[in-house]
Amino acid sequence: MIGAGRVRIDGMPAAKPATAVSLDARLTVAADERTWVSRGAHKLIGALDAFGVDVSGRRCLDAGASTGGFTEVLLDRGVALVVAADVGYGQLAWSLRSDDRVQVLERTNVRSLTPEAIGGLVDLVVADLSFISLATVLPALTACASPDADIVPMVKPQFEVGRDRVGAGGVVSDPELRADAVTSVALRAADLGWPAVDVTASPLPGPSGNVEYFLRLRTRTPESLDGVALDDAVRRAVVEGPQ
């Protein structure tokens, strides 16, 4: 239940079973009878709730849509449109593919995305990408985002730290390496004019057990994290998230 983001402490998702809780904290467990097309849905739900991002009415880009876990969450929360882009073909669930609000872009390298290719700038970008560093993809993602957009990419440390620093089974177990991975992506985004304003750990690990993290990136905002503030936010997410 904790991994699915259903356990909340004072309204916030519990990060891990060992989370310390004060005696006067309000604990709630949400019922979840919904069956999503992939477990990735629970990851995005946790991030959007942690960041307080309202997606209703937005035009969205789902980069690395795969079967559509992220896309399904966005539709469920009332977006106007989702451009579901993926390098693969035939993976997106039929229930999503047949939704009038979904524009499917298959056999598409996310690094080559342009505003023209997706029908104009979007108000929200989410990303769940594998076997590629976000640093190489962020230029395309930021180019597709409107100035008032939120960009919420999922950082997978195993694809950011370099092959020589990945442990057995492809898992990055060192918390310092995980923090370095998240920070490096945040700094790359800041170089592109999209600094991080928040960071949180995914409530669910990846299939191999890797802990994953979400950044919330925004431009033209005084709330950006940099220097010590960024380091503190990243380390807090690493400490409070799954281990």
C-alpha positions as CSV (number, residue, x, y, z in Angstrom):
1,M,0.0,0.0,0.0
2,I,2.9,2.4,0.8
3,G,4.5,1.6,-2.6
4,A,1.3,2.4,-4.3
5,G,1.0,5.8,-2.6
6,R,-2.2,4.9,-0.7
7,V,-0.8,5.5,2.8
8,R,-0.7,9.2,3.7
9,I,0.8,11.1,6.7
10,D,-0.9,14.4,7.2
11,G,-2.0,14.4,3.6
12,M,1.4,13.5,2.1
13,P,2.3,10.0,0.7
14,A,4.3,7.9,3.1
15,A,7.8,7.4,1.6
16,K,8.7,4.1,3.1
17,P,7.6,1.6,5.8
18,A,10.3,2.9,8.2
19,T,9.1,6.5,8.1
20,A,9.0,8.0,11.7
21,V,5.5,9.3,12.6
22,S,4.6,11.6,15.4
23,L,1.9,10.5,17.8
24,D,-0.5,13.3,16.7
25,A,0.0,12.7,12.9
26,R,-3.1,11.9,10.8
27,L,-2.7,8.6,9.0
28,T,-5.1,7.7,6.1
29,V,-5.2,4.7,3.8
30,A,-7.0,5.3,0.5
31,A,-8.9,2.5,-1.1
32,D,-7.7,1.8,-4.6
33,E,-9.9,-0.5,-6.7
34,R,-8.7,1.0,-9.9
35,T,-6.7,-1.2,-12.3
36,W,-4.3,0.8,-14.3
37,V,-2.6,-0.3,-17.6
38,S,0.8,-0.3,-15.9
39,R,2.3,0.2,-12.5
40,G,3.9,3.4,-13.8
41,A,0.6,5.0,-13.1
42,H,1.2,4.8,-9.3
43,K,4.6,6.5,-9.8
44,L,3.1,9.6,-11.6
45,I,0.2,9.8,-9.1
46,G,2.7,10.0,-6.3
47,A,4.7,12.7,-8.0
48,L,1.7,14.9,-9.0
49,D,0.3,14.7,-5.6
50,A,3.6,15.4,-3.9
51,F,4.2,18.5,-6.2
52,G,0.6,19.6,-6.0
53,V,0.3,19.9,-9.8
54,D,-3.2,20.3,-11.2
55,V,-3.2,18.9,-14.8
56,S,-6.9,19.5,-15.6
57,G,-7.4,21.2,-19.0
58,R,-3.8,21.0,-20.0
59,R,-2.2,19.9,-23.2
60,C,0.4,17.3,-22.3
61,L,3.3,15.4,-23.8
62,D,4.1,11.9,-22.4
63,A,7.6,11.1,-23.5
64,G,8.3,7.4,-23.4
65,A,4.6,6.5,-23.1
66,S,5.0,2.7,-23.6
67,T,1.8,1.0,-22.5
68,G,0.4,4.3,-21.2
69,G,0.5,4.3,-17.4
70,F,1.3,8.0,-17.3
71,T,-1.1,8.8,-20.1
72,E,-3.9,7.1,-18.3
73,V,-3.3,9.1,-15.1
74,L,-3.3,12.3,-17.1
75,L,-6.6,11.4,-18.8
76,D,-8.1,10.4,-15.5
77,R,-7.3,13.8,-14.1
78,G,-8.9,15.7,-16.8
79,V,-6.3,16.8,-19.3
80,A,-7.4,18.2,-22.7
81,L,-4.9,16.3,-24.8
82,V,-2.0,13.9,-24.4
83,V,0.6,13.4,-27.1
84,A,1.9,9.9,-26.3
85,A,5.3,9.6,-27.9
86,D,7.5,6.4,-27.9
87,V,10.2,4.9,-30.0
88,G,8.3,1.6,-29.9
89,Y,5.3,0.5,-31.8
90,G,2.0,-1.1,-30.8
91,Q,2.6,-0.8,-27.1
92,L,0.0,1.8,-26.0
93,A,-3.1,0.1,-24.5
94,W,-6.1,0.1,-26.8
95,S,-8.3,1.9,-24.2
96,L,-5.9,4.8,-24.5
97,R,-5.2,4.6,-28.2
98,S,-8.9,4.9,-28.9
99,D,-9.4,7.9,-26.7
100,D,-10.1,11.1,-28.7
101,R,-7.8,13.0,-26.3
102,V,-4.8,10.9,-27.2
103,Q,-2.5,11.7,-30.1
104,V,-0.2,8.7,-30.7
105,L,3.4,9.3,-32.0
106,E,5.0,5.9,-32.4
107,R,8.5,5.0,-33.8
108,T,9.5,8.4,-32.6
109,N,12.9,9.3,-31.1
110,V,12.1,11.6,-28.3
111,R,15.3,13.5,-28.9
112,S,13.9,14.6,-32.3
113,L,10.6,16.0,-31.0
114,T,9.7,19.5,-32.0
115,P,6.7,21.7,-31.3
116,E,5.6,21.2,-34.9
117,A,5.7,17.4,-34.5
118,I,3.3,17.5,-31.6
119,G,1.0,20.2,-32.8
120,G,2.3,23.1,-30.8
121,L,3.7,23.8,-27.3
122,V,2.3,21.9,-24.4
123,D,1.4,22.9,-20.8
124,L,2.8,19.8,-19.2
125,V,5.6,17.3,-20.0
126,V,6.0,14.0,-18.2
127,A,8.8,11.5,-19.1
128,D,9.5,7.9,-18.3
129,L,12.5,7.0,-20.5
130,S,14.9,4.0,-20.3
131,F,18.4,3.3,-21.8
132,I,19.1,7.0,-22.3
133,S,20.2,9.9,-20.1
134,L,17.7,12.6,-19.5
135,A,20.5,15.1,-20.2
136,T,20.4,14.2,-23.9
137,V,16.6,14.5,-24.0
138,L,15.9,17.6,-22.0
139,P,16.7,20.0,-24.9
140,A,13.9,18.5,-27.0
141,L,11.5,18.3,-24.0
142,T,12.0,21.9,-22.9
143,A,11.7,23.1,-26.5
144,C,8.2,21.6,-26.6
145,A,7.0,23.3,-23.4
146,S,5.2,26.6,-23.1
147,P,6.7,29.2,-20.7
148,D,4.1,28.4,-18.1
149,A,4.4,24.7,-18.3
150,D,5.5,22.1,-15.8
151,I,8.1,19.5,-16.8
152,V,8.0,16.4,-14.6
153,P,10.6,13.9,-15.7
154,M,11.4,10.6,-13.9
155,V,15.1,10.3,-13.1
156,K,16.5,6.8,-13.3
157,P,19.9,6.8,-11.8
158,Q,21.1,3.7,-13.6
159,F,20.9,5.6,-16.9
160,E,22.6,8.7,-15.5
161,V,25.7,7.6,-13.5
162,G,27.5,5.7,-16.2
163,R,27.8,1.9,-16.7
164,D,31.0,1.6,-14.6
165,R,29.1,2.9,-11.5
166,V,26.1,0.6,-11.8
167,G,26.1,-2.3,-9.4
168,A,25.0,-6.0,-9.7
169,G,21.7,-6.5,-11.5
170,G,21.9,-3.0,-12.9
171,V,21.0,-1.4,-9.6
172,V,22.4,1.8,-8.2
173,S,22.4,1.1,-4.5
174,D,24.7,3.9,-3.3
175,P,22.5,6.8,-2.0
176,E,25.3,9.2,-2.9
177,L,25.4,8.1,-6.5
178,R,21.6,8.4,-6.7
179,A,21.8,11.9,-5.3
180,D,24.5,12.8,-7.9
181,A,22.3,11.5,-10.7
182,V,19.3,13.6,-9.7
183,T,21.4,16.7,-9.2
184,S,23.1,16.3,-12.5
185,V,19.8,16.2,-14.3
186,A,18.5,19.2,-12.4
187,L,21.6,21.2,-13.2
188,R,21.3,20.3,-16.9
189,A,17.7,21.5,-16.9
190,A,18.7,24.7,-15.2
191,D,21.3,25.3,-17.9
192,L,18.4,25.1,-20.4
193,G,16.4,27.7,-18.4
194,W,14.2,25.2,-16.6
195,P,15.4,24.9,-12.9
196,A,14.0,22.5,-10.5
197,V,11.5,23.8,-8.0
198,D,10.8,20.4,-6.2
199,V,12.1,16.8,-6.1
200,T,10.5,13.6,-4.7
201,A,11.2,9.9,-4.7
202,S,8.9,7.7,-6.7
203,P,6.7,5.6,-4.3
204,L,7.5,2.5,-6.3
205,P,11.0,1.2,-7.4
206,G,11.7,0.2,-10.9
207,P,11.4,-3.4,-12.1
208,S,14.9,-4.3,-11.0
209,G,14.7,-2.5,-7.7
210,N,16.2,0.8,-8.7
211,V,14.9,3.8,-6.7
212,E,13.6,6.5,-9.1
213,Y,13.0,10.2,-8.6
214,F,10.8,12.9,-10.0
215,L,11.8,16.5,-10.6
216,R,9.4,19.4,-11.1
217,L,11.0,21.9,-13.5
218,R,9.6,25.4,-14.2
219,T,10.9,28.5,-15.9
220,R,10.3,32.1,-15.0
221,T,9.9,31.3,-11.3
222,P,11.4,32.7,-8.2
223,E,10.9,29.3,-6.4
224,S,13.9,27.6,-8.2
225,L,16.3,25.4,-6.2
226,D,20.0,26.0,-6.7
227,G,23.2,25.5,-4.8
228,V,22.7,24.4,-1.2
229,A,18.9,24.4,-1.5
230,L,19.1,22.0,-4.5
231,D,21.5,19.7,-2.7
232,D,19.4,19.7,0.4
233,A,16.2,18.9,-1.5
234,V,17.8,16.1,-3.4
235,R,19.4,14.5,-0.4
236,R,16.1,14.8,1.6
237,A,14.3,13.0,-1.3
238,V,17.0,10.2,-1.3
239,V,16.8,9.8,2.5
240,E,13.0,9.8,2.7
241,G,12.4,7.7,-0.3
242,P,12.6,3.9,-0.7
243,Q,16.1,2.5,0.0
